[in-house]
């Protein structure tokens, strides 16, 4: 069985995804699966800041002190206490280039992933959607067979994080098309514009390389970053745009819908993979006595209670609220987490048994 783990784009709300990730890691350790997560997951997918998280799980650190990949605990600590890894205002960008320092972010990416590391170096499969502005097409950076792997990791991550409220678009080198005058550059925009939830992209790639062919099995785990479930204010937005009003200033929650298009993706994937509409309640997978052990798509998410839907609300109050929301979402998804852990552990045991030479078993 192939295992796909997908992380939603949520900016600082990725704290919720990281909490779910840490909980899964803890449960796997209790089940005897103590190796890094990339030993049990065949493909990681992420967009925006979630792409940085996915890459951290797949790529070893380049500096000599610690060559290991990041753990879920380290990722959560970065989001809670060191979010200036991404959101750095110490060197203010030029006007029109976003509110945060892209230069500082790029330096941090180079330090963590190396300046010349390409996607081909990942310890597991990785998939990161972004948007090629020059050719007006979606590009999926990936180390899968036939994927877009001839790019530097730090540049691909910079490209998928280029949300207009965070950074300006990124110039990315296409290493596959070196020319006498130098490596051509492509302008990239965030993959969140087309795939806030990259699970459909990951499943499409899995189908392209024939992981989903008849007789094969794929388990898809999708970790959300919290949802704003408040009613959308129709009357507040009715006259937005009149008299020079900006829609975002009138009703921010309407604008946030553009960053929360994972609901249709989850519904489509549930009907495509599980074919059991009762297993999805519009937010998360729900296990019953009838569907236990029968599902291959698990969506873990929840409604925001106190946390802000903003991608860059870095206030201590909001960080604490997101942590509380994340812990509540974990408790709401206990049954699904238990089943996912059990299936990953069982799958690893079967793979280990198949890989053990018969002579060593008989010795």
C-alpha beads as a LAMMPS data file, in Angstrom:
LAMMPS data file: protein, C-alpha beads

363 atoms
362 bonds

1 atom types
1 bond types

-500.0 500.0 xlo xhi
-500.0 500.0 ylo yhi
-500.0 500.0 zlo zhi

Masses

1 110.0

Atoms # bond

1 1 1 0.000 0.000 0.000
2 1 1 1.224 3.509 -0.888
3 1 1 0.673 6.245 1.709
4 1 1 0.111 9.900 0.741
5 1 1 0.206 12.632 3.405
6 1 1 -1.077 16.061 2.337
7 1 1 -0.850 19.333 4.296
8 1 1 -3.104 22.361 3.681
9 1 1 -1.854 25.853 2.985
10 1 1 -2.811 27.973 5.998
11 1 1 0.028 30.344 6.775
12 1 1 0.395 30.559 10.548
13 1 1 -2.761 28.403 10.846
14 1 1 -0.447 25.537 9.817
15 1 1 0.076 25.252 13.589
16 1 1 -3.077 23.102 13.502
17 1 1 -1.648 20.810 10.796
18 1 1 1.607 20.573 12.764
19 1 1 -0.279 19.542 15.921
20 1 1 -2.084 16.810 13.981
21 1 1 1.253 15.762 12.491
22 1 1 2.900 15.619 15.919
23 1 1 0.014 13.568 17.299
24 1 1 0.329 11.089 14.430
25 1 1 4.095 10.881 15.004
26 1 1 3.560 10.218 18.741
27 1 1 1.056 7.453 18.070
28 1 1 3.338 5.817 15.545
29 1 1 6.163 5.837 18.099
30 1 1 3.884 4.153 20.638
31 1 1 3.068 1.548 17.978
32 1 1 6.788 0.777 17.552
33 1 1 7.327 2.890 14.400
34 1 1 10.174 5.070 15.675
35 1 1 11.879 5.944 12.384
36 1 1 11.337 9.345 10.689
37 1 1 7.901 9.887 9.137
38 1 1 9.354 9.601 5.631
39 1 1 9.979 5.912 6.363
40 1 1 6.215 5.325 6.471
41 1 1 4.913 7.879 3.949
42 1 1 5.525 7.435 0.211
43 1 1 4.483 10.937 -0.857
44 1 1 4.251 14.238 1.031
45 1 1 2.304 17.143 -0.490
46 1 1 2.100 20.749 0.670
47 1 1 1.382 24.258 -0.572
48 1 1 2.670 27.560 0.827
49 1 1 4.043 27.259 4.358
50 1 1 2.785 23.659 4.425
51 1 1 5.249 22.960 1.577
52 1 1 8.087 24.090 3.863
53 1 1 6.753 21.654 6.485
54 1 1 6.554 18.793 3.966
55 1 1 10.065 19.520 2.704
56 1 1 11.378 19.569 6.267
57 1 1 10.115 16.007 6.691
58 1 1 11.712 14.862 3.418
59 1 1 15.113 16.565 3.249
60 1 1 18.041 16.123 5.618
61 1 1 19.657 19.221 7.073
62 1 1 22.797 20.172 5.121
63 1 1 24.886 21.323 8.092
64 1 1 27.219 18.908 9.849
65 1 1 25.748 19.266 13.352
66 1 1 22.526 17.478 12.441
67 1 1 21.893 15.704 9.138
68 1 1 18.517 14.316 10.188
69 1 1 15.208 15.442 8.735
70 1 1 12.942 17.673 10.830
71 1 1 10.493 16.097 13.253
72 1 1 6.908 17.239 13.727
73 1 1 7.962 18.651 17.118
74 1 1 10.628 20.836 15.493
75 1 1 8.176 22.082 12.877
76 1 1 5.625 22.999 15.533
77 1 1 8.285 24.808 17.575
78 1 1 9.300 26.815 14.497
79 1 1 5.699 27.888 13.873
80 1 1 5.039 28.814 17.508
81 1 1 8.277 30.485 18.556
82 1 1 10.422 31.095 15.472
83 1 1 7.875 32.129 12.848
84 1 1 10.295 34.823 11.684
85 1 1 11.759 31.954 9.628
86 1 1 9.020 33.026 7.196
87 1 1 7.453 36.196 8.620
88 1 1 10.453 38.515 9.019
89 1 1 9.989 42.304 9.115
90 1 1 13.560 43.109 10.183
91 1 1 14.495 44.059 6.628
92 1 1 11.467 45.707 5.135
93 1 1 10.956 44.982 1.417
94 1 1 10.557 47.611 -1.256
95 1 1 7.089 49.104 -1.720
96 1 1 4.732 46.702 -3.479
97 1 1 6.824 43.611 -2.672
98 1 1 4.744 42.334 0.215
99 1 1 4.919 43.118 3.939
100 1 1 7.679 40.624 4.829
101 1 1 11.329 40.304 3.859
102 1 1 11.704 37.832 1.003
103 1 1 15.501 38.114 1.316
104 1 1 15.438 36.944 4.936
105 1 1 13.116 34.066 4.046
106 1 1 15.353 33.008 1.146
107 1 1 18.431 33.021 3.388
108 1 1 16.619 30.843 5.929
109 1 1 15.550 28.412 3.207
110 1 1 19.125 28.145 1.910
111 1 1 20.407 27.511 5.427
112 1 1 17.867 24.745 6.081
113 1 1 17.828 23.033 2.666
114 1 1 21.127 24.056 1.074
115 1 1 21.727 26.301 -1.917
116 1 1 22.100 23.531 -4.530
117 1 1 19.778 20.806 -3.224
118 1 1 17.253 19.735 -5.862
119 1 1 13.973 17.899 -5.407
120 1 1 15.670 14.688 -6.518
121 1 1 17.416 14.503 -3.100
122 1 1 14.221 13.955 -1.077
123 1 1 14.137 10.906 1.220
124 1 1 10.521 10.252 0.203
125 1 1 8.205 11.397 -2.549
126 1 1 7.413 15.110 -2.407
127 1 1 4.949 17.241 -4.345
128 1 1 4.633 21.044 -4.210
129 1 1 2.175 22.941 -6.457
130 1 1 3.040 26.419 -7.743
131 1 1 1.945 28.642 -10.619
132 1 1 4.203 29.494 -13.584
133 1 1 3.275 33.105 -14.426
134 1 1 5.206 33.224 -17.708
135 1 1 3.570 30.191 -19.297
136 1 1 0.281 30.567 -17.397
137 1 1 0.227 27.000 -16.134
138 1 1 0.226 25.007 -12.940
139 1 1 3.555 23.362 -12.145
140 1 1 4.005 20.626 -9.593
141 1 1 7.555 20.423 -8.241
142 1 1 8.100 16.739 -7.577
143 1 1 10.744 14.027 -7.428
144 1 1 8.332 11.414 -8.763
145 1 1 9.094 9.764 -12.081
146 1 1 8.694 12.319 -14.873
147 1 1 8.078 15.158 -12.425
148 1 1 9.548 18.680 -12.257
149 1 1 12.611 17.811 -10.153
150 1 1 15.247 19.988 -11.856
151 1 1 14.718 22.937 -9.551
152 1 1 16.453 24.027 -6.377
153 1 1 14.342 23.176 -3.336
154 1 1 14.738 26.599 -1.704
155 1 1 13.556 28.325 -4.892
156 1 1 10.548 26.029 -5.302
157 1 1 9.531 26.709 -1.700
158 1 1 9.998 30.429 -2.194
159 1 1 7.729 30.222 -5.254
160 1 1 4.899 28.323 -3.588
161 1 1 4.988 30.755 -0.621
162 1 1 4.601 33.831 -2.856
163 1 1 1.140 34.789 -1.566
164 1 1 0.383 38.454 -2.284
165 1 1 -0.262 39.163 1.391
166 1 1 3.182 37.757 2.270
167 1 1 5.749 38.007 -0.569
168 1 1 6.182 39.185 -4.120
169 1 1 6.376 36.503 -6.882
170 1 1 9.627 34.535 -7.036
171 1 1 12.121 34.033 -9.869
172 1 1 13.004 30.348 -10.089
173 1 1 15.827 28.756 -12.091
174 1 1 14.860 25.996 -14.511
175 1 1 17.934 23.743 -14.281
176 1 1 16.645 21.444 -17.025
177 1 1 17.132 24.127 -19.676
178 1 1 20.599 25.583 -19.185
179 1 1 21.676 27.873 -22.020
180 1 1 24.966 29.534 -23.030
181 1 1 23.774 32.819 -21.536
182 1 1 22.833 31.163 -18.261
183 1 1 19.997 29.251 -16.635
184 1 1 16.575 30.577 -17.663
185 1 1 14.418 32.102 -14.933
186 1 1 10.673 31.626 -14.466
187 1 1 8.391 33.813 -12.326
188 1 1 6.323 31.766 -9.872
189 1 1 3.275 32.560 -7.782
190 1 1 1.792 30.628 -4.880
191 1 1 0.294 27.202 -5.485
192 1 1 -2.396 28.152 -2.965
193 1 1 -4.146 30.086 -5.723
194 1 1 -5.108 26.777 -7.318
195 1 1 -4.603 24.173 -4.612
196 1 1 -4.971 25.377 -1.041
197 1 1 -5.531 21.690 -0.321
198 1 1 -3.011 19.880 -2.600
199 1 1 -4.496 16.420 -2.064
200 1 1 -6.136 16.296 -5.506
201 1 1 -2.792 17.205 -7.096
202 1 1 -1.107 14.420 -5.127
203 1 1 -3.731 11.867 -6.111
204 1 1 -3.475 12.909 -9.761
205 1 1 0.308 12.437 -9.634
206 1 1 -0.158 9.047 -7.983
207 1 1 -2.487 8.093 -10.842
208 1 1 0.011 9.372 -13.414
209 1 1 2.747 7.067 -12.126
210 1 1 0.236 4.206 -11.828
211 1 1 0.037 3.886 -8.051
212 1 1 -3.739 3.691 -8.459
213 1 1 -3.805 0.961 -11.102
214 1 1 -6.212 -1.978 -10.511
215 1 1 -4.931 -4.276 -7.796
216 1 1 -2.980 -1.496 -6.038
217 1 1 -3.974 0.367 -2.909
218 1 1 -3.370 3.984 -1.931
219 1 1 -4.192 5.524 1.455
220 1 1 -4.558 9.315 1.445
221 1 1 -4.245 11.321 4.688
222 1 1 -5.170 15.019 4.424
223 1 1 -4.439 17.359 7.359
224 1 1 -6.331 20.645 7.402
225 1 1 -5.410 23.993 8.962
226 1 1 -8.771 24.948 10.455
227 1 1 -11.901 26.373 8.853
228 1 1 -13.815 29.594 9.355
229 1 1 -17.401 28.295 9.575
230 1 1 -19.118 31.593 10.381
231 1 1 -21.989 32.507 8.023
232 1 1 -20.895 34.732 5.138
233 1 1 -22.371 38.230 5.545
234 1 1 -24.351 38.760 2.339
235 1 1 -25.764 42.172 3.268
236 1 1 -22.362 43.453 4.409
237 1 1 -20.879 42.477 1.044
238 1 1 -23.840 43.543 -1.085
239 1 1 -22.488 47.012 -1.805
240 1 1 -18.787 46.190 -1.533
241 1 1 -16.842 47.942 -4.254
242 1 1 -19.136 50.975 -4.298
243 1 1 -17.669 54.332 -3.328
244 1 1 -14.122 52.986 -3.595
245 1 1 -14.596 50.373 -0.882
246 1 1 -12.295 47.382 -0.999
247 1 1 -14.073 44.026 -0.704
248 1 1 -11.392 42.727 1.660
249 1 1 -11.882 45.643 4.049
250 1 1 -15.670 45.216 4.083
251 1 1 -15.841 41.499 4.632
252 1 1 -12.562 39.619 5.206
253 1 1 -14.338 36.283 5.676
254 1 1 -15.577 36.411 2.064
255 1 1 -12.010 36.862 0.875
256 1 1 -10.915 33.971 3.088
257 1 1 -13.105 31.636 1.038
258 1 1 -10.487 31.863 -1.720
259 1 1 -7.989 30.309 0.701
260 1 1 -10.346 27.564 1.867
261 1 1 -11.246 25.694 -1.300
262 1 1 -10.403 22.372 0.323
263 1 1 -14.057 21.559 1.051
264 1 1 -14.938 20.758 -2.582
265 1 1 -11.641 18.861 -2.894
266 1 1 -12.441 16.788 0.182
267 1 1 -15.960 16.015 -1.032
268 1 1 -14.674 14.984 -4.458
269 1 1 -11.907 12.818 -3.030
270 1 1 -14.289 11.168 -0.585
271 1 1 -16.668 10.188 -3.391
272 1 1 -13.762 9.185 -5.673
273 1 1 -11.745 7.126 -3.193
274 1 1 -14.127 6.086 -0.416
275 1 1 -17.411 6.149 -2.363
276 1 1 -19.184 6.424 0.968
277 1 1 -20.723 9.868 1.390
278 1 1 -21.654 9.167 5.006
279 1 1 -17.966 8.966 5.960
280 1 1 -17.451 12.713 5.358
281 1 1 -19.423 15.316 7.324
282 1 1 -18.259 18.368 5.345
283 1 1 -15.216 18.955 7.558
284 1 1 -13.647 15.651 8.594
285 1 1 -13.799 11.911 8.032
286 1 1 -16.207 10.196 10.393
287 1 1 -15.706 6.556 11.269
288 1 1 -18.634 4.270 12.021
289 1 1 -18.990 0.600 12.881
290 1 1 -19.858 0.011 9.231
291 1 1 -16.936 1.791 7.559
292 1 1 -14.044 0.966 9.889
293 1 1 -11.199 -0.568 7.914
294 1 1 -13.014 0.234 4.650
295 1 1 -11.747 3.766 3.915
296 1 1 -8.708 4.883 1.947
297 1 1 -9.160 8.657 2.281
298 1 1 -8.983 10.396 5.657
299 1 1 -9.618 14.114 6.047
300 1 1 -8.702 15.550 9.469
301 1 1 -9.805 19.121 10.080
302 1 1 -12.092 21.235 12.248
303 1 1 -13.718 24.610 12.681
304 1 1 -11.794 27.491 14.172
305 1 1 -13.206 28.519 17.522
306 1 1 -10.953 31.316 18.747
307 1 1 -8.113 31.340 16.228
308 1 1 -8.008 33.842 13.384
309 1 1 -8.405 32.785 9.752
310 1 1 -5.632 35.257 8.795
311 1 1 -2.464 33.701 7.387
312 1 1 -0.164 36.064 9.308
313 1 1 -1.788 36.897 12.650
314 1 1 1.345 36.304 14.735
315 1 1 0.075 37.762 18.002
316 1 1 0.675 35.615 21.125
317 1 1 -3.095 35.609 21.696
318 1 1 -3.778 34.099 18.262
319 1 1 -0.933 31.565 18.542
320 1 1 -2.435 30.359 21.833
321 1 1 -5.916 30.267 20.276
322 1 1 -4.676 28.189 17.324
323 1 1 -2.977 25.781 19.730
324 1 1 -6.262 25.385 21.633
325 1 1 -8.188 24.866 18.380
326 1 1 -5.639 22.294 17.258
327 1 1 -5.880 20.292 20.491
328 1 1 -9.687 20.316 20.206
329 1 1 -9.506 19.159 16.559
330 1 1 -7.235 16.288 17.629
331 1 1 -9.817 15.168 20.198
332 1 1 -12.563 15.375 17.559
333 1 1 -10.560 13.110 15.256
334 1 1 -9.357 10.517 17.778
335 1 1 -10.949 7.553 16.003
336 1 1 -9.500 8.474 12.610
337 1 1 -6.031 9.026 14.118
338 1 1 -6.203 5.601 15.772
339 1 1 -7.153 3.906 12.510
340 1 1 -4.517 5.761 10.473
341 1 1 -1.821 4.782 12.991
342 1 1 -2.888 1.159 12.970
343 1 1 -2.933 0.973 9.159
344 1 1 0.459 2.666 8.724
345 1 1 2.039 0.391 11.341
346 1 1 0.500 -2.703 9.735
347 1 1 1.613 -1.579 6.276
348 1 1 5.176 -1.027 7.495
349 1 1 5.231 -4.442 9.129
350 1 1 4.091 -6.094 5.886
351 1 1 6.690 -4.206 3.834
352 1 1 9.436 -5.160 6.302
353 1 1 8.393 -8.802 6.155
354 1 1 8.378 -8.773 2.348
355 1 1 11.819 -7.167 2.244
356 1 1 13.387 -9.711 4.644
357 1 1 15.272 -12.448 2.747
358 1 1 13.830 -15.915 3.272
359 1 1 17.248 -17.287 4.333
360 1 1 17.442 -14.888 7.277
361 1 1 13.925 -15.875 8.381
362 1 1 14.808 -19.591 8.347
363 1 1 18.216 -19.125 10.020

Bonds

1 1 1 2
2 1 2 3
3 1 3 4
4 1 4 5
5 1 5 6
6 1 6 7
7 1 7 8
8 1 8 9
9 1 9 10
10 1 10 11
11 1 11 12
12 1 12 13
13 1 13 14
14 1 14 15
15 1 15 16
16 1 16 17
17 1 17 18
18 1 18 19
19 1 19 20
20 1 20 21
21 1 21 22
22 1 22 23
23 1 23 24
24 1 24 25
25 1 25 26
26 1 26 27
27 1 27 28
28 1 28 29
29 1 29 30
30 1 30 31
31 1 31 32
32 1 32 33
33 1 33 34
34 1 34 35
35 1 35 36
36 1 36 37
37 1 37 38
38 1 38 39
39 1 39 40
40 1 40 41
41 1 41 42
42 1 42 43
43 1 43 44
44 1 44 45
45 1 45 46
46 1 46 47
47 1 47 48
48 1 48 49
49 1 49 50
50 1 50 51
51 1 51 52
52 1 52 53
53 1 53 54
54 1 54 55
55 1 55 56
56 1 56 57
57 1 57 58
58 1 58 59
59 1 59 60
60 1 60 61
61 1 61 62
62 1 62 63
63 1 63 64
64 1 64 65
65 1 65 66
66 1 66 67
67 1 67 68
68 1 68 69
69 1 69 70
70 1 70 71
71 1 71 72
72 1 72 73
73 1 73 74
74 1 74 75
75 1 75 76
76 1 76 77
77 1 77 78
78 1 78 79
79 1 79 80
80 1 80 81
81 1 81 82
82 1 82 83
83 1 83 84
84 1 84 85
85 1 85 86
86 1 86 87
87 1 87 88
88 1 88 89
89 1 89 90
90 1 90 91
91 1 91 92
92 1 92 93
93 1 93 94
94 1 94 95
95 1 95 96
96 1 96 97
97 1 97 98
98 1 98 99
99 1 99 100
100 1 100 101
101 1 101 102
102 1 102 103
103 1 103 104
104 1 104 105
105 1 105 106
106 1 106 107
107 1 107 108
108 1 108 109
109 1 109 110
110 1 110 111
111 1 111 112
112 1 112 113
113 1 113 114
114 1 114 115
115 1 115 116
116 1 116 117
117 1 117 118
118 1 118 119
119 1 119 120
120 1 120 121
121 1 121 122
122 1 122 123
123 1 123 124
124 1 124 125
125 1 125 126
126 1 126 127
127 1 127 128
128 1 128 129
129 1 129 130
130 1 130 131
131 1 131 132
132 1 132 133
133 1 133 134
134 1 134 135
135 1 135 136
136 1 136 137
137 1 137 138
138 1 138 139
139 1 139 140
140 1 140 141
141 1 141 142
142 1 142 143
143 1 143 144
144 1 144 145
145 1 145 146
146 1 146 147
147 1 147 148
148 1 148 149
149 1 149 150
150 1 150 151
151 1 151 152
152 1 152 153
153 1 153 154
154 1 154 155
155 1 155 156
156 1 156 157
157 1 157 158
158 1 158 159
159 1 159 160
160 1 160 161
161 1 161 162
162 1 162 163
163 1 163 164
164 1 164 165
165 1 165 166
166 1 166 167
167 1 167 168
168 1 168 169
169 1 169 170
170 1 170 171
171 1 171 172
172 1 172 173
173 1 173 174
174 1 174 175
175 1 175 176
176 1 176 177
177 1 177 178
178 1 178 179
179 1 179 180
180 1 180 181
181 1 181 182
182 1 182 183
183 1 183 184
184 1 184 185
185 1 185 186
186 1 186 187
187 1 187 188
188 1 188 189
189 1 189 190
190 1 190 191
191 1 191 192
192 1 192 193
193 1 193 194
194 1 194 195
195 1 195 196
196 1 196 197
197 1 197 198
198 1 198 199
199 1 199 200
200 1 200 201
201 1 201 202
202 1 202 203
203 1 203 204
204 1 204 205
205 1 205 206
206 1 206 207
207 1 207 208
208 1 208 209
209 1 209 210
210 1 210 211
211 1 211 212
212 1 212 213
213 1 213 214
214 1 214 215
215 1 215 216
216 1 216 217
217 1 217 218
218 1 218 219
219 1 219 220
220 1 220 221
221 1 221 222
222 1 222 223
223 1 223 224
224 1 224 225
225 1 225 226
226 1 226 227
227 1 227 228
228 1 228 229
229 1 229 230
230 1 230 231
231 1 231 232
232 1 232 233
233 1 233 234
234 1 234 235
235 1 235 236
236 1 236 237
237 1 237 238
238 1 238 239
239 1 239 240
240 1 240 241
241 1 241 242
242 1 242 243
243 1 243 244
244 1 244 245
245 1 245 246
246 1 246 247
247 1 247 248
248 1 248 249
249 1 249 250
250 1 250 251
251 1 251 252
252 1 252 253
253 1 253 254
254 1 254 255
255 1 255 256
256 1 256 257
257 1 257 258
258 1 258 259
259 1 259 260
260 1 260 261
261 1 261 262
262 1 262 263
263 1 263 264
264 1 264 265
265 1 265 266
266 1 266 267
267 1 267 268
268 1 268 269
269 1 269 270
270 1 270 271
271 1 271 272
272 1 272 273
273 1 273 274
274 1 274 275
275 1 275 276
276 1 276 277
277 1 277 278
278 1 278 279
279 1 279 280
280 1 280 281
281 1 281 282
282 1 282 283
283 1 283 284
284 1 284 285
285 1 285 286
286 1 286 287
287 1 287 288
288 1 288 289
289 1 289 290
290 1 290 291
291 1 291 292
292 1 292 293
293 1 293 294
294 1 294 295
295 1 295 296
296 1 296 297
297 1 297 298
298 1 298 299
299 1 299 300
300 1 300 301
301 1 301 302
302 1 302 303
303 1 303 304
304 1 304 305
305 1 305 306
306 1 306 307
307 1 307 308
308 1 308 309
309 1 309 310
310 1 310 311
311 1 311 312
312 1 312 313
313 1 313 314
314 1 314 315
315 1 315 316
316 1 316 317
317 1 317 318
318 1 318 319
319 1 319 320
320 1 320 321
321 1 321 322
322 1 322 323
323 1 323 324
324 1 324 325
325 1 325 326
326 1 326 327
327 1 327 328
328 1 328 329
329 1 329 330
330 1 330 331
331 1 331 332
332 1 332 333
333 1 333 334
334 1 334 335
335 1 335 336
336 1 336 337
337 1 337 338
338 1 338 339
339 1 339 340
340 1 340 341
341 1 341 342
342 1 342 343
343 1 343 344
344 1 344 345
345 1 345 346
346 1 346 347
347 1 347 348
348 1 348 349
349 1 349 350
350 1 350 351
351 1 351 352
352 1 352 353
353 1 353 354
354 1 354 355
355 1 355 356
356 1 356 357
357 1 357 358
358 1 358 359
359 1 359 360
360 1 360 361
361 1 361 362
362 1 362 363
